[in-house]
Amino acid sequence: MPTVSSSLPDPVLESHVFWERHKKEVVAALVIALFALAAYGGYRLYSERHNSAAAALLASAKTETDYQKVITQFSGTPASASAYIFLASEQRKAKKYEEANATLQSFVTKNPKHDLTGTARMAMAANLESLGKRDEALTMYQRIAADNPQGFTAPIALISTVPILKEKNQIEEARRVCETILTQYRDSAIAMEATQQLRVLKVVSEPAKAPTPPAAPTAATPGPAVSATVASSPAASAVQSAAPSATLTPRAPSSKKPAAPAPPKKP
């Protein structure tokens, strides 16, 4: 009876055939991978050296020009981001509040996810206060707290609105802000300041009490001390003994008729 013979595939032969068919693609992929690895290593090395040079220049910077040099030459580095903050601080010291806000806005725009973005926005609001723009500062503080309520700058921004609200005579709104801090941020260091502000606001909001009218004057009666003093004086004793009694009892009119005059005697 005839049998059917089955031939098993040869792995060595199949691998050889695969290599002959796709060796160019495999070699090209390996070369690309090696180039990518080399490029990444070179970038890491360059980045580390670039960052080190930027950090060294930032460490030696002291003036506005020095910080601006770090920003220009090493843009995109961590040192460059920090240089924006230092530059804005120097500008604020020189009372260049508008220039400081422009620098901080550039920092926020280029580094929206930076850890110091909230701090930069707080500094911008403080600069607006220094410029006398209280309404704009109040709006920015409120926006900072609303944009990142879980951030560490949120309670600081809220408590910063209280003095401005007090100046605007919005006492109830200031009280609500303090109560919000005590409710949502009771574990923060700002909670104690909110408690103190709430006490002050309570005193301010209480109406002033009307002054109590003075009591009506009463008739003066001689006290025992005065009587004792007068009685102890020798001169006063002599006067009292010679003077008639101070209490006079009025006499009642007599009901008897007056007696008739006696007749003249005869001589």
C-alpha positions as CSV (number, residue, x, y, z in Angstrom):
1,M,0.0,0.0,0.0
2,P,1.6,3.3,-1.0
3,T,2.5,5.8,1.8
4,V,2.6,9.6,1.6
5,S,5.9,11.0,2.8
6,S,5.8,14.5,4.5
7,S,8.9,16.7,4.2
8,L,9.7,18.9,7.3
9,P,10.9,22.5,6.6
10,D,14.6,23.1,7.3
11,P,15.2,26.1,9.7
12,V,18.7,26.7,8.5
13,L,17.6,26.8,4.9
14,E,14.8,29.2,5.7
15,S,17.0,31.5,7.7
16,H,19.5,31.6,4.8
17,V,16.8,32.3,2.3
18,F,15.4,35.1,4.6
19,W,18.9,36.7,4.9
20,E,19.4,36.6,1.2
21,R,16.1,38.3,0.6
22,H,16.2,41.0,3.3
23,K,19.8,41.5,4.2
24,K,19.9,45.0,2.8
25,E,16.9,46.1,4.9
26,V,18.4,44.4,8.1
27,V,21.7,46.1,7.6
28,A,20.1,49.5,7.0
29,A,18.0,49.1,10.2
30,L,21.1,48.3,12.3
31,V,23.0,51.2,10.9
32,I,20.1,53.6,11.6
33,A,19.9,52.2,15.2
34,L,23.6,52.7,15.7
35,F,23.4,56.2,14.4
36,A,20.5,57.1,16.6
37,L,22.2,55.7,19.6
38,A,25.4,57.7,18.8
39,A,23.3,60.8,18.2
40,Y,21.5,60.5,21.5
41,G,24.8,59.9,23.3
42,G,26.3,62.9,21.6
43,Y,23.2,65.1,22.5
44,R,23.4,64.0,26.1
45,L,27.1,64.9,26.2
46,Y,26.5,68.2,24.5
47,S,23.5,69.0,26.6
48,E,25.3,68.3,29.8
49,R,28.2,70.5,28.8
50,H,25.9,73.2,27.6
51,N,23.9,73.1,30.8
52,S,27.1,73.1,32.8
53,A,28.4,76.2,31.0
54,A,25.0,77.9,31.4
55,A,25.0,77.1,35.1
56,A,28.5,78.4,35.5
57,L,27.7,81.7,33.8
58,L,24.5,82.0,35.9
59,A,26.5,81.5,39.1
60,S,28.8,84.3,38.2
61,A,26.0,86.7,37.1
62,K,25.3,89.7,39.3
63,T,23.8,92.4,37.1
64,E,20.9,92.7,34.7
65,T,23.3,92.5,31.8
66,D,24.8,89.3,33.1
67,Y,21.4,87.6,33.5
68,Q,20.3,88.8,30.0
69,K,23.5,87.2,28.6
70,V,22.6,83.8,30.2
71,I,19.1,84.1,28.6
72,T,20.5,85.0,25.2
73,Q,23.4,82.5,24.9
74,F,21.8,79.5,26.7
75,S,18.1,79.7,25.7
76,G,16.1,76.6,26.7
77,T,18.4,75.5,29.5
78,P,17.4,75.3,33.2
79,A,19.9,78.1,33.9
80,S,18.2,80.3,31.3
81,A,14.8,79.8,33.0
82,S,16.3,80.8,36.4
83,A,18.0,83.8,34.8
84,Y,14.5,85.2,34.0
85,I,13.6,85.1,37.7
86,F,16.8,86.7,38.8
87,L,16.6,89.4,36.1
88,A,13.0,90.3,37.1
89,S,14.2,90.5,40.8
90,E,16.9,93.0,39.9
91,Q,14.5,95.0,37.8
92,R,12.1,95.2,40.7
93,K,14.8,96.3,43.1
94,A,15.4,99.2,40.6
95,K,11.7,99.9,40.7
96,K,11.4,99.0,37.0
97,Y,8.0,97.2,37.7
98,E,6.8,97.2,34.1
99,E,10.0,95.8,32.7
100,A,10.0,93.2,35.5
101,N,6.5,92.1,34.5
102,A,7.6,91.9,30.9
103,T,10.5,89.6,31.9
104,L,8.2,87.4,34.0
105,Q,5.6,87.2,31.3
106,S,8.3,85.9,28.9
107,F,9.3,83.3,31.5
108,V,5.8,82.1,31.9
109,T,5.2,82.0,28.1
110,K,8.3,79.9,27.5
111,N,8.1,77.8,30.6
112,P,4.4,77.2,31.2
113,K,5.0,73.9,33.2
114,H,7.9,75.2,35.2
115,D,7.8,74.8,39.0
116,L,8.3,78.6,39.4
117,T,5.5,79.6,37.1
118,G,3.1,80.3,40.0
119,T,5.8,82.3,41.8
120,A,6.4,84.4,38.7
121,R,2.7,85.2,38.4
122,M,2.6,86.2,42.1
123,A,5.5,88.5,41.5
124,M,3.7,90.1,38.6
125,A,0.6,90.8,40.8
126,A,2.9,92.3,43.4
127,N,4.4,94.6,40.8
128,L,1.0,95.7,39.7
129,E,0.3,96.7,43.3
130,S,3.5,98.7,43.4
131,L,2.3,100.5,40.2
132,G,-0.9,101.4,42.0
133,K,-3.0,99.1,39.7
134,R,-5.0,97.5,42.6
135,D,-7.9,96.2,40.5
136,E,-5.5,94.5,38.0
137,A,-3.6,93.0,40.9
138,L,-6.8,91.8,42.6
139,T,-7.9,90.1,39.3
140,M,-4.5,88.4,38.9
141,Y,-4.5,87.1,42.5
142,Q,-7.9,85.6,42.0
143,R,-6.9,84.0,38.7
144,I,-3.8,82.4,40.2
145,A,-5.9,80.8,43.0
146,A,-8.5,79.7,40.5
147,D,-6.1,78.3,37.9
148,N,-4.2,76.0,40.3
149,P,-6.3,75.6,43.5
150,Q,-4.1,72.7,44.7
151,G,-0.8,74.6,44.2
152,F,1.1,76.1,47.1
153,T,0.6,79.6,45.7
154,A,-3.3,79.4,45.9
155,P,-3.7,80.3,49.6
156,I,-1.0,83.0,49.3
157,A,-2.9,84.5,46.4
158,L,-6.1,84.4,48.3
159,I,-4.7,86.1,51.5
160,S,-3.1,88.7,49.2
161,T,-6.6,89.8,48.1
162,V,-7.8,90.6,51.6
163,P,-5.9,94.0,52.0
164,I,-7.2,95.1,48.6
165,L,-10.7,94.2,49.4
166,K,-10.5,96.0,52.7
167,E,-9.3,99.2,50.9
168,K,-12.3,98.8,48.5
169,N,-14.6,98.5,51.6
170,Q,-15.7,95.0,50.5
171,I,-15.6,93.6,54.0
172,E,-18.0,90.7,53.5
173,E,-16.0,89.5,50.5
174,A,-12.8,89.7,52.5
175,R,-14.4,87.7,55.2
176,R,-15.5,85.0,52.7
177,V,-11.9,84.8,51.4
178,C,-10.6,84.2,54.9
179,E,-13.2,81.6,55.6
180,T,-12.3,79.8,52.3
181,I,-8.7,79.7,53.4
182,L,-9.7,78.2,56.8
183,T,-11.9,75.6,55.1
184,Q,-9.8,74.5,52.1
185,Y,-6.2,75.3,53.4
186,R,-6.5,74.9,57.1
187,D,-3.2,72.9,57.2
188,S,-1.2,75.6,55.5
189,A,0.9,78.3,57.1
190,I,-1.5,80.9,55.7
191,A,-4.4,79.7,57.9
192,M,-3.0,81.6,61.0
193,E,-2.8,84.8,59.0
194,A,-6.4,84.2,57.8
195,T,-7.6,83.8,61.4
196,Q,-6.0,87.1,62.4
197,Q,-7.5,88.9,59.4
198,L,-10.9,87.5,60.2
199,R,-10.7,88.9,63.8
200,V,-9.8,92.3,62.5
201,L,-12.6,92.2,59.9
202,K,-15.1,91.3,62.6
203,V,-14.1,94.3,64.6
204,V,-14.3,96.6,61.6
205,S,-17.7,95.2,60.5
206,E,-19.3,95.8,64.0
207,P,-21.3,99.1,64.1
208,A,-20.0,101.7,66.5
209,K,-21.9,101.8,69.8
210,A,-23.8,105.1,70.5
211,P,-22.3,107.0,73.4
212,T,-24.2,106.7,76.7
213,P,-25.9,110.0,77.7
214,P,-24.6,111.4,81.0
215,A,-26.9,110.9,84.1
216,A,-29.1,113.8,85.1
217,P,-27.7,115.8,88.1
218,T,-29.4,115.2,91.4
219,A,-29.9,117.5,94.4
220,A,-26.9,117.6,96.6
221,T,-27.5,116.5,100.1
222,P,-25.0,117.2,102.9
223,G,-23.1,114.0,103.6
224,P,-22.0,112.8,107.0
225,A,-18.4,113.7,106.2
226,V,-19.3,117.3,105.8
227,S,-21.3,117.5,108.9
228,A,-18.5,115.8,110.9
229,T,-16.0,118.3,109.5
230,V,-18.2,121.3,110.4
231,A,-18.9,119.9,113.9
232,S,-15.3,119.3,114.7
233,S,-14.4,123.0,114.1
234,P,-14.4,125.1,117.4
235,A,-15.7,128.1,115.6
236,A,-18.4,126.2,114.0
237,S,-19.5,124.8,117.4
238,A,-19.7,128.3,118.9
239,V,-21.8,129.5,116.0
240,Q,-24.1,126.5,116.3
241,S,-24.6,127.1,120.0
242,A,-25.4,130.8,119.5
243,A,-27.5,130.4,116.4
244,P,-31.2,129.4,116.6
245,S,-32.3,126.0,115.6
246,A,-32.3,125.6,111.8
247,T,-35.8,123.9,112.0
248,L,-38.5,126.5,112.7
249,T,-42.0,125.3,113.6
250,P,-44.6,127.9,112.5
251,R,-47.0,129.0,115.2
252,A,-50.7,128.4,114.8
253,P,-52.9,131.5,114.9
254,S,-54.5,132.1,118.4
255,S,-58.2,131.7,118.6
256,K,-58.6,134.1,121.7
257,K,-59.9,137.5,121.1
258,P,-57.7,140.4,122.3
259,A,-58.6,141.7,125.8
260,A,-60.5,145.0,126.0
261,P,-58.6,148.0,127.4
262,A,-59.2,148.8,131.1
263,P,-61.4,151.9,131.9
264,P,-59.6,154.9,133.2
265,K,-59.7,155.4,136.9
266,K,-61.8,158.2,138.4
267,P,-60.0,161.0,140.2
